[in-house]
Amino acid sequence: LVAYGREQEKLYDKHFRFTVTTNGVLLNDEIQEFINKEMDNVVLSLDGRKEINDQMRPFRNGKGSYDLIVPKFQKLADSRGQERYYIRGTFTRNNLDFSEDILHFADLGFKQMSIEPVVGDETDPYAIREEDLPKIMEEYDKLAKIMIQREQEGKGFNFFHFMIDLDGGPCLAKRLSGCGSGTEYLAVTPWGDLYPCHQFVGQEEFLMGNVDEGIKRPEIADDFRSCNVYSKEKCRNCFAKFYCSGGCMANAYNFHGTIHDTYEIGCEMQRKRVECAIMIKAALADAEAMRENAGKEVSEHEDE
């Protein structure tokens, strides 16, 4: 696929940005070399501390995957200069203390990281429920404070959900409509079927066409194109709407039967993440201003 894409680049004067997500099991030197040559970004799946990861990611024989994949991930991250990758986990009810998992990533030497809340039906034992939100909010606060401290100690790292651009950021269209599923990109199944995104695969009502026949149901794209923060009643008065762009449409559909709604638990977490991101920026800016003022006072004292 990459080789084909590179051929098409030359024909149409385009540049494709490829990315790959890997659980690391088959990662070796040859694959690492290919990834570093061709992939603009790499997502490395690790769910957290050894006991957390191995509970959710065992092999068929029951053994955990942590010990096998972590050295490979460390090697790959270092080979990319600790840039253009994410170590990416998922937290569940089993590890609501997920700030500990993020700090574990940092202590392993990773600089770019993300940990996402699992989305599942309330009947799933690991699914996050409304009563879990206070603990989750507490964890985001804890993580934000530790990130400020580590940044000031010269041991900072990036956490995807706290990376916020208050000066610029995405264009207006992106802020309104979000990820672009069904309009800017499609998911392609191994058998060639086209869906708005990977989370809709298998739901026949969202089958848009096939690679051999093209788009057969353009009305699906039209529906996704009309989905934005102003088509969702719950978004209209939310201060964070232009930072989450209405949230995940698949989650909205799975919980409410329509993409023109929101997943409320996700909304609560998103608002908290935006608050923490702003707090981090304010605290670091304040600390920088204090250092500059202290430097000026020392300089003025020396002049006297």
C-alpha positions as CSV (number, residue, x, y, z in Angstrom):
1,L,0.0,0.0,0.0
2,V,2.8,2.4,0.9
3,A,4.7,1.6,-2.3
4,Y,1.5,2.2,-4.4
5,G,0.9,5.4,-2.6
6,R,4.4,6.6,-3.3
7,E,3.8,5.9,-7.0
8,Q,0.6,7.9,-7.0
9,E,2.3,10.8,-5.2
10,K,4.6,11.3,-8.3
11,L,1.7,11.1,-10.7
12,Y,-0.5,13.7,-8.9
13,D,2.0,15.9,-7.1
14,K,0.7,14.8,-3.7
15,H,2.2,13.7,-0.4
16,F,0.5,10.9,1.6
17,R,1.0,10.9,5.4
18,F,0.9,7.3,6.5
19,T,0.5,6.1,10.1
20,V,0.5,2.7,11.7
21,T,-0.9,1.4,15.0
22,T,0.9,-1.6,16.5
23,N,0.6,-3.8,19.6
24,G,4.3,-4.4,19.1
25,V,4.3,-8.2,19.1
26,L,5.8,-8.6,15.6
27,L,8.0,-5.4,15.8
28,N,11.6,-6.1,14.8
29,D,14.5,-4.2,13.4
30,E,13.4,-4.6,9.8
31,I,9.9,-3.3,10.6
32,Q,11.2,-0.5,12.7
33,E,13.4,0.6,9.8
34,F,10.4,0.6,7.4
35,I,8.2,2.5,10.0
36,N,10.9,5.2,10.5
37,K,11.3,5.6,6.7
38,E,7.6,5.7,5.8
39,M,5.4,6.5,8.7
40,D,4.6,10.1,9.7
41,N,3.2,8.9,13.0
42,V,3.2,5.7,15.0
43,V,0.8,4.6,17.7
44,L,2.1,2.1,20.2
45,S,-0.5,0.2,22.1
46,L,0.3,-0.2,25.8
47,D,-2.5,-0.1,28.4
48,G,-0.4,1.0,31.4
49,R,1.5,-0.7,34.2
50,K,2.4,-4.3,33.8
51,E,-0.5,-5.7,35.7
52,I,-3.0,-3.4,33.9
53,N,-1.7,-4.1,30.4
54,D,-1.4,-7.9,31.0
55,Q,-5.0,-8.1,32.3
56,M,-6.4,-6.5,29.1
57,R,-3.8,-7.7,26.6
58,P,-2.9,-11.4,27.3
59,F,-1.7,-13.9,24.7
60,R,-3.9,-16.9,23.9
61,N,-1.9,-18.9,26.4
62,G,-2.8,-16.4,29.1
63,K,0.6,-14.8,29.5
64,G,0.8,-11.1,29.4
65,S,2.4,-9.0,26.6
66,Y,4.1,-6.3,28.7
67,D,7.6,-7.8,29.0
68,L,7.8,-8.6,25.3
69,I,6.6,-5.3,23.9
70,V,7.9,-2.6,26.2
71,P,11.6,-2.9,25.2
72,K,10.6,-2.8,21.6
73,F,8.5,0.3,22.1
74,Q,11.3,2.1,24.0
75,K,13.7,1.3,21.2
76,L,11.3,2.6,18.5
77,A,10.5,5.8,20.4
78,D,14.2,6.5,20.9
79,S,14.9,5.8,17.2
80,R,12.4,8.5,16.3
81,G,14.0,11.0,18.7
82,Q,11.0,10.8,21.0
83,E,8.9,12.5,18.4
84,R,6.1,11.6,15.9
85,Y,4.7,8.7,17.9
86,Y,2.3,8.1,20.8
87,I,2.4,5.5,23.5
88,R,-1.3,5.0,23.7
89,G,-3.4,3.2,26.4
90,T,-7.0,2.7,27.4
91,F,-8.2,3.0,31.0
92,T,-11.2,1.1,32.3
93,R,-12.9,0.6,35.6
94,N,-10.0,-1.6,36.5
95,N,-7.6,1.3,36.6
96,L,-9.4,4.5,37.4
97,D,-6.1,5.6,38.9
98,F,-4.8,6.0,35.4
99,S,-2.6,8.9,36.3
100,E,-0.3,6.2,37.7
101,D,-0.2,4.6,34.2
102,I,0.8,7.9,32.5
103,L,3.5,8.4,35.1
104,H,4.7,4.9,34.5
105,F,5.0,5.7,30.8
106,A,7.0,8.8,31.6
107,D,9.3,6.8,34.0
108,L,9.9,4.3,31.1
109,G,11.3,7.2,29.1
110,F,8.4,8.0,26.8
111,K,7.7,11.6,26.0
112,Q,4.5,11.4,23.9
113,M,1.6,9.7,25.4
114,S,-2.1,9.3,25.6
115,I,-4.6,7.2,27.6
116,E,-8.2,7.1,26.4
117,P,-11.3,6.2,28.5
118,V,-12.8,2.9,27.4
119,V,-16.3,3.1,25.9
120,G,-18.6,0.2,26.6
121,D,-22.1,-0.8,27.5
122,E,-22.9,-0.5,31.2
123,T,-23.2,-4.3,31.3
124,D,-19.5,-4.6,30.4
125,P,-17.7,-5.1,33.8
126,Y,-14.8,-2.8,32.6
127,A,-17.0,0.0,31.2
128,I,-16.9,3.5,32.8
129,R,-20.1,4.6,34.5
130,E,-21.4,7.9,35.7
131,E,-20.5,7.1,39.3
132,D,-16.8,6.8,38.2
133,L,-16.6,10.4,37.1
134,P,-15.6,12.0,40.4
135,K,-12.6,9.7,40.6
136,I,-11.7,10.4,36.9
137,M,-11.9,14.1,37.5
138,E,-9.6,13.8,40.5
139,E,-7.1,11.8,38.4
140,Y,-7.0,14.5,35.6
141,D,-6.4,17.1,38.3
142,K,-3.6,15.0,39.9
143,L,-2.0,14.4,36.5
144,A,-2.1,18.1,35.5
145,K,-0.4,19.1,38.8
146,I,2.3,16.5,38.4
147,M,2.9,17.6,34.8
148,I,3.5,21.1,35.9
149,Q,6.0,20.0,38.5
150,R,7.9,17.7,36.1
151,E,8.0,20.4,33.4
152,Q,9.6,22.8,35.9
153,E,12.1,20.1,36.9
154,G,13.1,19.6,33.3
155,K,11.4,16.2,33.0
156,G,8.3,17.2,31.1
157,F,6.3,15.1,28.7
158,N,3.3,15.6,26.5
159,F,-0.2,14.2,27.3
160,F,-2.4,14.2,24.2
161,H,-5.6,15.4,25.9
162,F,-3.8,18.3,27.6
163,M,-2.3,19.6,24.4
164,I,-4.4,22.6,23.5
165,D,-3.7,25.5,21.2
166,L,-5.3,28.7,22.6
167,D,-3.8,31.0,20.0
168,G,-4.7,29.1,16.8
169,G,-5.6,25.5,16.6
170,P,-7.8,23.8,14.0
171,C,-9.6,25.7,11.3
172,L,-13.2,26.7,11.8
173,A,-14.6,23.9,9.7
174,K,-12.7,21.3,11.8
175,R,-13.8,22.9,15.1
176,L,-17.4,22.7,13.9
177,S,-17.6,19.2,12.7
178,G,-14.7,17.3,14.3
179,C,-13.0,14.2,12.9
180,G,-14.3,14.2,9.4
181,S,-15.6,10.6,9.4
182,G,-17.7,9.8,6.3
183,T,-16.7,13.1,4.6
184,E,-12.9,13.5,4.8
185,Y,-12.0,9.9,5.3
186,L,-13.4,6.3,5.1
187,A,-12.7,3.0,6.7
188,V,-11.9,0.2,4.3
189,T,-12.5,-3.4,5.4
190,P,-10.3,-6.3,4.2
191,W,-13.0,-7.2,1.8
192,G,-13.3,-3.7,0.3
193,D,-16.4,-2.3,2.0
194,L,-16.5,1.4,2.8
195,Y,-17.7,2.8,6.1
196,P,-17.6,6.3,7.6
197,C,-15.0,5.1,10.2
198,H,-13.7,1.9,11.7
199,Q,-16.2,2.1,14.5
200,F,-19.2,1.7,12.1
201,V,-17.8,-1.4,10.4
202,G,-20.4,-4.2,10.3
203,Q,-23.4,-1.9,10.8
204,E,-25.1,-2.3,7.5
205,E,-27.0,1.0,7.8
206,F,-23.6,2.8,7.4
207,L,-22.3,0.7,4.5
208,M,-21.5,3.4,1.9
209,G,-20.1,1.3,-0.9
210,N,-17.2,-0.8,-2.0
211,V,-13.7,-0.1,-3.5
212,D,-14.8,-1.9,-6.7
213,E,-18.1,0.0,-7.1
214,G,-17.4,3.3,-5.4
215,I,-19.7,5.2,-3.1
216,K,-23.3,3.8,-3.6
217,R,-25.0,5.7,-0.8
218,P,-23.8,9.4,-0.8
219,E,-26.7,10.3,1.5
220,I,-24.7,8.8,4.4
221,A,-21.9,11.3,3.7
222,D,-24.5,14.1,3.5
223,D,-25.8,13.2,7.0
224,F,-22.3,13.2,8.5
225,R,-21.5,16.5,6.7
226,S,-24.5,18.1,8.4
227,C,-23.4,16.8,11.9
228,N,-21.7,19.6,13.9
229,V,-21.8,21.4,17.2
230,Y,-24.9,23.4,16.1
231,S,-26.9,20.3,15.1
232,K,-26.4,18.9,18.6
233,E,-28.6,20.4,21.2
234,K,-26.3,19.5,24.1
235,C,-23.3,21.2,22.5
236,R,-24.8,24.6,21.9
237,N,-24.1,26.1,25.4
238,C,-21.0,24.1,26.2
239,F,-17.8,26.1,26.6
240,A,-15.7,23.3,25.2
241,K,-17.6,22.7,22.0
242,F,-14.9,24.1,19.7
243,Y,-12.3,21.8,21.4
244,C,-14.1,18.5,21.0
245,S,-16.2,19.5,18.0
246,G,-19.2,17.5,19.3
247,G,-17.3,14.4,20.3
248,C,-17.3,10.9,18.7
249,M,-20.3,10.3,16.3
250,A,-20.0,6.6,16.7
251,N,-20.3,6.9,20.5
252,A,-23.4,9.1,20.0
253,Y,-25.0,6.6,17.7
254,N,-24.2,3.6,19.9
255,F,-25.7,5.2,23.0
256,H,-28.6,7.2,21.4
257,G,-29.2,5.8,18.0
258,T,-28.3,9.0,16.2
259,I,-25.0,10.7,15.3
260,H,-26.7,14.1,16.1
261,D,-26.3,13.6,19.9
262,T,-23.5,13.3,22.4
263,Y,-22.1,10.7,24.7
264,E,-22.6,12.4,28.1
265,I,-19.8,10.7,30.1
266,G,-17.4,11.6,27.3
267,C,-18.6,15.2,27.4
268,E,-17.9,15.5,31.2
269,M,-14.4,14.1,30.7
270,Q,-13.7,16.4,27.7
271,R,-14.7,19.5,29.7
272,K,-12.4,18.5,32.5
273,R,-9.5,17.9,30.2
274,V,-9.9,21.3,28.6
275,E,-10.0,22.9,32.1
276,C,-6.8,21.1,33.0
277,A,-5.1,22.0,29.8
278,I,-5.8,25.7,30.4
279,M,-4.7,25.4,34.0
280,I,-1.3,23.9,32.9
281,K,-0.7,26.7,30.4
282,A,-1.7,29.4,33.0
283,A,0.6,27.9,35.7
284,L,3.6,27.5,33.4
285,A,3.1,31.1,32.0
286,D,2.8,32.4,35.6
287,A,6.0,30.6,36.6
288,E,7.9,31.9,33.5
289,A,6.7,35.5,34.3
290,M,7.9,35.2,37.9
291,R,11.4,34.0,36.7
292,E,11.6,36.9,34.3
293,N,10.7,39.4,37.0
294,A,13.2,37.8,39.3
295,G,15.9,38.1,36.7
296,K,15.0,41.8,36.1
297,E,15.2,42.5,39.8
298,V,18.6,40.8,40.1
299,S,19.8,42.8,37.1
300,E,18.5,46.1,38.5
301,H,20.1,45.3,41.9
302,E,23.5,44.7,40.2
303,D,23.2,48.0,38.3
304,E,22.7,49.8,41.5
